[in-house]
Amino acid sequence: MDSLALSDAAIIALTGTVAFALIARSWQWLAQSLGNTSSFPNSVLHEAAQQIRDQLDRVGRAQALYLCSMLVFALLFIAAYLLGPQQILGQAPVWLADALLGVVTTIALFGIYKITAGIVAQKRLRFQRDANIAVGHGLQQLSANQNRIFHDVSCAAGAIDHVIVGLHGVYAVFVVARKPRKDRRVRLNGDRLSFAPGNVVISLADCGKKSDRLGRECSKQASHEIRVRPVIAVPGWEVDSQSSSAYLVVNESNLSMMRGWKDSSDYLLNEDVDVIQTLLTQRCTRFASHESRR
């Protein structure tokens, strides 16, 4: 094949693809900006796994952009080559044409890498989303004692998957999403969670820090000390043993165990429940939060 003809076709295809990608990305940005509004901005709260859903949407948009851009490039390249040499490079040396083809090949390989990485990320995010939704739906059963469930609650130390506020206290529920194996046993030792097989260990120190931080923020709002108890949810796994009183480990099927994990010193008055639920409602109002950041 004539390297100059290939290079001419590559220049035309690359120019058209860049223009297409810029227009498509601008349209995505515009559609996303217009979509961050609601007819009920103060009444739509975060759903379970809201952050993961949003991240999955971003990955999906990026995937669509990469795939369409590669298709546009391929079509333009084939059309330009079949129509004959365009003499864009003219009498340029062969090494320049070869270098251009190398750059185009590198860009194509990068696009293939990004598409492959996006497929892997989507698979991982879908599992995390489903695990969070399963736990979120299970928590709906704990509706007694004025309990109310909030999802993707932000605090100064980071986001908490689910928070329950009721007369028996405040609980922060963290979802540890790992695909179950044949041996589905999980053990808790202190602040370390061990998964079989292989004894994969995960530290829960960060969960404790987030719970403590949320507790301080709720205490400031209620004008007295509020304790937030951390609960670790491991969907699809069976809790073999737990030797710590600082955490409770459950799965999506036995979330009702949280009813028995309580202390009278953590009980709240009706006024406290109302104050904390109002605080979390403000933090979890989805569209109002977008408007406040503009």
C-alpha positions as a LaTeX table, in Angstrom:
\begin{tabular}{lrrr}
\hline
Residue & $x$ (\AA) & $y$ (\AA) & $z$ (\AA) \\
\hline
Met1 & 0.00 & 0.00 & 0.00 \\
Asp2 & 1.10 & 3.62 & $-0.63$ \\
Ser3 & 2.02 & 5.14 & 2.75 \\
Leu4 & 1.32 & 8.67 & 1.45 \\
Ala5 & $-2.20$ & 7.67 & 0.37 \\
Leu6 & $-2.79$ & 6.02 & 3.73 \\
Ser7 & $-1.47$ & 9.10 & 5.53 \\
Asp8 & $-3.72$ & 11.42 & 3.51 \\
Ala9 & $-6.74$ & 9.28 & 4.38 \\
Ala10 & $-5.68$ & 9.19 & 8.02 \\
Ile11 & $-5.41$ & 13.01 & 8.16 \\
Ile12 & $-8.91$ & 13.43 & 6.72 \\
Ala13 & $-10.38$ & 10.75 & 9.02 \\
Leu14 & $-8.61$ & 12.09 & 12.13 \\
Thr15 & $-9.73$ & 15.67 & 11.45 \\
Gly16 & $-13.33$ & 14.60 & 10.97 \\
Thr17 & $-13.24$ & 12.36 & 14.03 \\
Val18 & $-11.87$ & 15.14 & 16.26 \\
Ala19 & $-14.63$ & 17.47 & 15.05 \\
Phe20 & $-17.26$ & 14.78 & 15.67 \\
Ala21 & $-15.90$ & 14.02 & 19.18 \\
Leu22 & $-15.92$ & 17.71 & 20.16 \\
Ile23 & $-19.51$ & 18.16 & 18.96 \\
Ala24 & $-20.67$ & 14.93 & 20.62 \\
Arg25 & $-18.95$ & 15.81 & 23.91 \\
Ser26 & $-20.48$ & 19.29 & 23.87 \\
Trp27 & $-23.91$ & 17.78 & 23.29 \\
Gln28 & $-23.40$ & 15.33 & 26.18 \\
Trp29 & $-22.40$ & 18.21 & 28.46 \\
Leu30 & $-25.40$ & 20.27 & 27.40 \\
Ala31 & $-27.83$ & 17.36 & 27.85 \\
Gln32 & $-26.36$ & 16.56 & 31.27 \\
Ser33 & $-26.60$ & 20.20 & 32.38 \\
Leu34 & $-30.21$ & 20.47 & 31.28 \\
Gly35 & $-30.97$ & 17.11 & 32.93 \\
Asn36 & $-29.86$ & 18.30 & 36.38 \\
Thr37 & $-33.20$ & 19.97 & 36.99 \\
Ser38 & $-36.50$ & 18.75 & 38.35 \\
Ser39 & $-40.05$ & 19.95 & 38.75 \\
Phe40 & $-39.73$ & 18.98 & 42.43 \\
Pro41 & $-36.15$ & 19.98 & 43.33 \\
Asn42 & $-36.72$ & 19.91 & 47.09 \\
Ser43 & $-38.50$ & 16.57 & 47.18 \\
Val44 & $-36.30$ & 14.21 & 45.14 \\
Leu45 & $-33.76$ & 12.48 & 47.40 \\
His46 & $-30.84$ & 10.21 & 46.60 \\
Glu47 & $-31.77$ & 6.65 & 45.73 \\
Ala48 & $-29.80$ & 3.64 & 46.89 \\
Ala49 & $-26.39$ & 3.50 & 45.14 \\
Gln50 & $-26.93$ & 6.99 & 43.71 \\
Gln51 & $-23.23$ & 7.76 & 43.31 \\
Ile52 & $-22.60$ & 4.40 & 41.65 \\
Arg53 & $-25.54$ & 4.97 & 39.29 \\
Asp54 & $-24.12$ & 8.37 & 38.34 \\
Gln55 & $-20.65$ & 6.90 & 37.82 \\
Leu56 & $-22.13$ & 4.12 & 35.69 \\
Asp57 & $-23.88$ & 6.73 & 33.55 \\
Arg58 & $-20.60$ & 8.64 & 33.08 \\
Val59 & $-18.76$ & 5.48 & 32.03 \\
Gly60 & $-21.59$ & 4.62 & 29.63 \\
Arg61 & $-21.44$ & 8.05 & 28.00 \\
Ala62 & $-17.68$ & 7.80 & 27.63 \\
Gln63 & $-18.05$ & 4.33 & 26.09 \\
Ala64 & $-20.57$ & 5.60 & 23.58 \\
Leu65 & $-18.30$ & 8.50 & 22.64 \\
Tyr66 & $-15.25$ & 6.27 & 22.09 \\
Leu67 & $-17.19$ & 3.68 & 20.11 \\
Cys68 & $-18.89$ & 6.23 & 17.85 \\
Ser69 & $-15.63$ & 8.12 & 17.31 \\
Met70 & $-13.84$ & 4.95 & 16.24 \\
Leu71 & $-16.69$ & 4.10 & 13.87 \\
Val72 & $-16.61$ & 7.60 & 12.36 \\
Phe73 & $-12.84$ & 7.36 & 11.92 \\
Ala74 & $-13.09$ & 3.97 & 10.21 \\
Leu75 & $-15.80$ & 5.16 & 7.80 \\
Leu76 & $-13.98$ & 8.38 & 6.93 \\
Phe77 & $-10.69$ & 6.58 & 6.49 \\
Ile78 & $-12.13$ & 3.97 & 4.14 \\
Ala79 & $-14.02$ & 6.61 & 2.12 \\
Ala80 & $-10.99$ & 8.89 & 1.81 \\
Tyr81 & $-8.70$ & 6.05 & 0.76 \\
Leu82 & $-11.10$ & 4.64 & $-1.81$ \\
Leu83 & $-11.66$ & 8.08 & $-3.36$ \\
Gly84 & $-7.98$ & 8.24 & $-4.16$ \\
Pro85 & $-4.96$ & 10.22 & $-2.96$ \\
Gln86 & $-5.73$ & 13.74 & $-1.81$ \\
Gln87 & $-2.13$ & 15.04 & $-2.05$ \\
Ile88 & $-2.41$ & 16.58 & 1.41 \\
Leu89 & 1.17 & 15.73 & 2.29 \\
Gly90 & 2.31 & 16.41 & $-1.27$ \\
Gln91 & 5.97 & 15.56 & $-1.67$ \\
Ala92 & 6.52 & 14.95 & 2.05 \\
Pro93 & 9.17 & 12.33 & 2.88 \\
Val94 & 8.03 & 8.78 & 3.48 \\
Trp95 & 9.21 & 8.86 & 7.12 \\
Leu96 & 6.72 & 11.64 & 7.87 \\
Ala97 & 3.87 & 9.57 & 6.48 \\
Asp98 & 5.02 & 6.56 & 8.47 \\
Ala99 & 5.24 & 8.67 & 11.62 \\
Leu100 & 1.69 & 9.93 & 11.07 \\
Leu101 & 0.43 & 6.39 & 10.64 \\
Gly102 & 2.20 & 5.45 & 13.88 \\
Val103 & 0.44 & 8.29 & 15.71 \\
Val104 & $-2.95$ & 7.22 & 14.31 \\
Thr105 & $-2.27$ & 3.60 & 15.29 \\
Thr106 & $-1.34$ & 4.71 & 18.82 \\
Ile107 & $-4.57$ & 6.72 & 19.10 \\
Ala108 & $-6.57$ & 3.72 & 17.85 \\
Leu109 & $-4.91$ & 1.40 & 20.39 \\
Phe110 & $-5.61$ & 3.94 & 23.14 \\
Gly111 & $-9.27$ & 4.03 & 22.12 \\
Ile112 & $-9.45$ & 0.23 & 22.20 \\
Tyr113 & $-7.84$ & 0.26 & 25.65 \\
Lys114 & $-10.36$ & 2.83 & 26.95 \\
Ile115 & $-13.27$ & 0.81 & 25.57 \\
Thr116 & $-11.95$ & $-2.39$ & 27.18 \\
Ala117 & $-11.33$ & $-0.62$ & 30.50 \\
Gly118 & $-14.85$ & 0.81 & 30.34 \\
Ile119 & $-16.37$ & $-2.65$ & 29.87 \\
Val120 & $-14.49$ & $-3.92$ & 32.93 \\
Ala121 & $-15.52$ & $-0.84$ & 34.96 \\
Gln122 & $-19.18$ & $-1.24$ & 33.96 \\
Lys123 & $-19.19$ & $-4.87$ & 35.07 \\
Arg124 & $-17.70$ & $-3.92$ & 38.45 \\
Leu125 & $-20.01$ & $-0.95$ & 38.94 \\
Arg126 & $-23.12$ & $-2.95$ & 38.07 \\
Phe127 & $-22.28$ & $-5.47$ & 40.78 \\
Gln128 & $-21.66$ & $-2.70$ & 43.31 \\
Arg129 & $-24.91$ & $-1.00$ & 42.29 \\
Asp130 & $-26.95$ & $-4.19$ & 42.69 \\
Ala131 & $-25.34$ & $-4.94$ & 46.07 \\
Asn132 & $-26.18$ & $-1.45$ & 47.34 \\
Ile133 & $-29.74$ & $-1.63$ & 46.01 \\
Ala134 & $-30.28$ & $-5.04$ & 47.64 \\
Val135 & $-29.19$ & $-3.65$ & 51.01 \\
Gly136 & $-31.19$ & $-0.46$ & 50.52 \\
His137 & $-34.36$ & $-2.40$ & 49.79 \\
Gly138 & $-33.75$ & $-4.67$ & 52.76 \\
Leu139 & $-33.44$ & $-1.68$ & 55.06 \\
Gln140 & $-36.97$ & $-0.61$ & 54.10 \\
Gln141 & $-38.22$ & $-3.41$ & 56.35 \\
Leu142 & $-36.87$ & $-1.57$ & 59.41 \\
Ser143 & $-39.63$ & 1.02 & 59.41 \\
Ala144 & $-40.63$ & 0.89 & 63.10 \\
Asn145 & $-39.61$ & 3.39 & 65.80 \\
Gln146 & $-39.90$ & 6.33 & 63.40 \\
Asn147 & $-36.99$ & 4.96 & 61.37 \\
Arg148 & $-36.16$ & 6.72 & 58.15 \\
Ile149 & $-33.52$ & 5.59 & 55.65 \\
Phe150 & $-31.24$ & 7.93 & 53.72 \\
His151 & $-28.93$ & 6.91 & 50.88 \\
Asp152 & $-25.51$ & 8.25 & 49.86 \\
Val153 & $-25.23$ & 10.58 & 52.83 \\
Ser154 & $-22.30$ & 12.97 & 52.69 \\
Cys155 & $-20.23$ & 14.04 & 55.66 \\
Ala156 & $-16.85$ & 15.74 & 56.03 \\
Ala157 & $-15.08$ & 12.35 & 56.05 \\
Gly158 & $-16.77$ & 11.07 & 52.88 \\
Ala159 & $-19.98$ & 9.41 & 51.71 \\
Ile160 & $-21.93$ & 6.79 & 53.68 \\
Asp161 & $-23.98$ & 4.27 & 51.71 \\
His162 & $-27.07$ & 4.28 & 53.97 \\
Val163 & $-28.05$ & 5.95 & 57.23 \\
Ile164 & $-30.98$ & 4.99 & 59.47 \\
Val165 & $-32.35$ & 7.53 & 61.93 \\
Gly166 & $-35.01$ & 6.59 & 64.48 \\
Leu167 & $-35.91$ & 6.53 & 68.15 \\
His168 & $-33.37$ & 3.75 & 68.82 \\
Gly169 & $-30.49$ & 5.81 & 67.45 \\
Val170 & $-28.51$ & 6.49 & 64.30 \\
Tyr171 & $-26.91$ & 3.71 & 62.23 \\
Ala172 & $-24.45$ & 4.13 & 59.36 \\
Val173 & $-24.58$ & 1.19 & 56.95 \\
Phe174 & $-21.54$ & 0.55 & 54.77 \\
Val175 & $-21.80$ & $-1.90$ & 51.88 \\
Val176 & $-18.73$ & $-4.02$ & 51.16 \\
Ala177 & $-19.40$ & $-5.40$ & 47.68 \\
Arg178 & $-17.29$ & $-8.44$ & 46.84 \\
Lys179 & $-18.39$ & $-11.20$ & 44.52 \\
Pro180 & $-19.16$ & $-14.33$ & 46.58 \\
Arg181 & $-17.08$ & $-17.46$ & 46.04 \\
Lys182 & $-17.85$ & $-21.09$ & 46.72 \\
Asp183 & $-16.78$ & $-20.54$ & 50.32 \\
Arg184 & $-18.91$ & $-17.58$ & 51.39 \\
Arg185 & $-17.73$ & $-17.20$ & 54.97 \\
Val186 & $-16.74$ & $-13.81$ & 56.35 \\
Arg187 & $-15.30$ & $-13.08$ & 59.80 \\
Leu188 & $-14.87$ & $-9.92$ & 61.84 \\
Asn189 & $-11.86$ & $-9.49$ & 64.12 \\
Gly190 & $-11.66$ & $-6.06$ & 65.72 \\
Asp191 & $-11.81$ & $-3.63$ & 62.81 \\
Arg192 & $-10.74$ & $-6.16$ & 60.18 \\
Leu193 & $-13.06$ & $-8.11$ & 57.90 \\
Ser194 & $-11.70$ & $-11.42$ & 56.54 \\
Phe195 & $-13.17$ & $-13.10$ & 53.48 \\
Ala196 & $-12.68$ & $-16.79$ & 52.68 \\
Pro197 & $-11.07$ & $-18.27$ & 50.67 \\
Gly198 & $-7.62$ & $-16.73$ & 50.76 \\
Asn199 & $-8.34$ & $-14.72$ & 53.92 \\
Val200 & $-8.65$ & $-11.43$ & 52.04 \\
Val201 & $-8.62$ & $-8.78$ & 54.77 \\
Ile202 & $-10.32$ & $-5.38$ & 54.57 \\
Ser203 & $-9.82$ & $-2.68$ & 57.20 \\
Leu204 & $-12.96$ & $-1.03$ & 58.56 \\
Ala205 & $-11.11$ & 1.90 & 60.12 \\
Asp206 & $-12.41$ & 4.27 & 57.44 \\
Cys207 & $-15.99$ & 3.23 & 58.18 \\
Gly208 & $-15.42$ & 4.00 & 61.86 \\
Lys209 & $-14.02$ & 7.43 & 61.02 \\
Lys210 & $-17.00$ & 8.30 & 58.83 \\
Ser211 & $-19.44$ & 7.16 & 61.54 \\
Asp212 & $-17.65$ & 9.23 & 64.17 \\
Arg213 & $-17.59$ & 12.25 & 61.90 \\
Leu214 & $-21.30$ & 11.99 & 61.11 \\
Gly215 & $-21.93$ & 11.60 & 64.84 \\
Arg216 & $-20.12$ & 14.87 & 65.58 \\
Glu217 & $-22.07$ & 16.67 & 62.87 \\
Cys218 & $-25.38$ & 15.33 & 64.21 \\
Ser219 & $-24.32$ & 16.22 & 67.76 \\
Lys220 & $-23.70$ & 19.80 & 66.70 \\
Gln221 & $-27.16$ & 19.95 & 65.15 \\
Ala222 & $-28.91$ & 18.38 & 68.16 \\
Ser223 & $-26.81$ & 20.30 & 70.74 \\
His224 & $-25.81$ & 17.10 & 72.57 \\
Glu225 & $-23.77$ & 14.01 & 71.89 \\
Ile226 & $-25.15$ & 11.64 & 69.26 \\
Arg227 & $-23.53$ & 8.27 & 68.63 \\
Val228 & $-23.61$ & 6.76 & 65.15 \\
Arg229 & $-23.21$ & 2.97 & 65.15 \\
Pro230 & $-21.45$ & 1.48 & 62.10 \\
Val231 & $-23.01$ & $-1.53$ & 60.38 \\
Ile232 & $-21.15$ & $-3.48$ & 57.69 \\
Ala233 & $-23.30$ & $-5.15$ & 55.03 \\
Val234 & $-21.70$ & $-7.90$ & 52.91 \\
Pro235 & $-24.32$ & $-9.01$ & 50.32 \\
Gly236 & $-24.03$ & $-12.62$ & 49.25 \\
Trp237 & $-21.76$ & $-13.68$ & 52.13 \\
Glu238 & $-22.45$ & $-15.62$ & 55.34 \\
Val239 & $-21.20$ & $-14.16$ & 58.61 \\
Asp240 & $-19.17$ & $-16.91$ & 60.29 \\
Ser241 & $-18.09$ & $-15.01$ & 63.40 \\
Gln242 & $-17.65$ & $-11.48$ & 64.70 \\
Ser243 & $-15.54$ & $-10.67$ & 67.73 \\
Ser244 & $-16.04$ & $-6.93$ & 67.93 \\
Ser245 & $-18.65$ & $-4.81$ & 69.65 \\
Ala246 & $-17.74$ & $-1.75$ & 67.59 \\
Tyr247 & $-19.29$ & $-3.09$ & 64.36 \\
Leu248 & $-22.19$ & $-5.29$ & 63.34 \\
Val249 & $-21.75$ & $-7.42$ & 60.22 \\
Val250 & $-24.87$ & $-8.49$ & 58.30 \\
Asn251 & $-25.86$ & $-9.52$ & 54.79 \\
Glu252 & $-28.84$ & $-8.53$ & 52.65 \\
Ser253 & $-31.00$ & $-11.31$ & 54.16 \\
Asn254 & $-30.52$ & $-10.71$ & 57.90 \\
Leu255 & $-30.60$ & $-6.93$ & 58.18 \\
Ser256 & $-33.26$ & $-7.40$ & 60.86 \\
Met257 & $-30.40$ & $-8.22$ & 63.26 \\
Met258 & $-29.93$ & $-4.48$ & 63.55 \\
Arg259 & $-33.10$ & $-4.36$ & 65.67 \\
Gly260 & $-31.30$ & $-6.20$ & 68.45 \\
Trp261 & $-28.05$ & $-4.21$ & 68.22 \\
Lys262 & $-28.97$ & $-1.22$ & 70.35 \\
Asp263 & $-28.18$ & 0.50 & 73.61 \\
Ser264 & $-30.56$ & 2.62 & 75.66 \\
Ser265 & $-27.88$ & 5.31 & 75.93 \\
Asp266 & $-28.17$ & 5.83 & 72.16 \\
Tyr267 & $-31.93$ & 6.34 & 72.19 \\
Leu268 & $-33.19$ & 9.64 & 70.80 \\
Leu269 & $-36.06$ & 11.93 & 71.67 \\
Asn270 & $-38.65$ & 12.80 & 69.06 \\
Glu271 & $-37.12$ & 16.26 & 68.78 \\
Asp272 & $-33.68$ & 14.79 & 68.13 \\
Val273 & $-35.04$ & 12.48 & 65.44 \\
Asp274 & $-36.74$ & 15.39 & 63.68 \\
Val275 & $-33.62$ & 17.56 & 63.78 \\
Ile276 & $-31.30$ & 14.86 & 62.44 \\
Gln277 & $-33.74$ & 13.72 & 59.76 \\
Thr278 & $-34.11$ & 17.31 & 58.60 \\
Leu279 & $-30.32$ & 17.66 & 58.40 \\
Leu280 & $-29.94$ & 14.48 & 56.33 \\
Thr281 & $-32.87$ & 15.41 & 54.10 \\
Gln282 & $-31.07$ & 18.62 & 53.17 \\
Arg283 & $-27.87$ & 16.72 & 52.41 \\
Cys284 & $-29.61$ & 14.07 & 50.30 \\
Thr285 & $-31.85$ & 16.34 & 48.26 \\
Arg286 & $-30.53$ & 15.50 & 44.82 \\
Phe287 & $-31.48$ & 18.37 & 42.53 \\
Ala288 & $-31.34$ & 21.10 & 45.16 \\
Ser289 & $-27.72$ & 20.11 & 45.80 \\
His290 & $-26.93$ & 20.59 & 42.09 \\
Glu291 & $-28.49$ & 24.03 & 42.06 \\
Ser292 & $-26.65$ & 25.08 & 45.23 \\
Arg293 & $-23.28$ & 24.26 & 43.62 \\
Arg294 & $-23.90$ & 26.42 & 40.53 \\
\hline
\end{tabular}
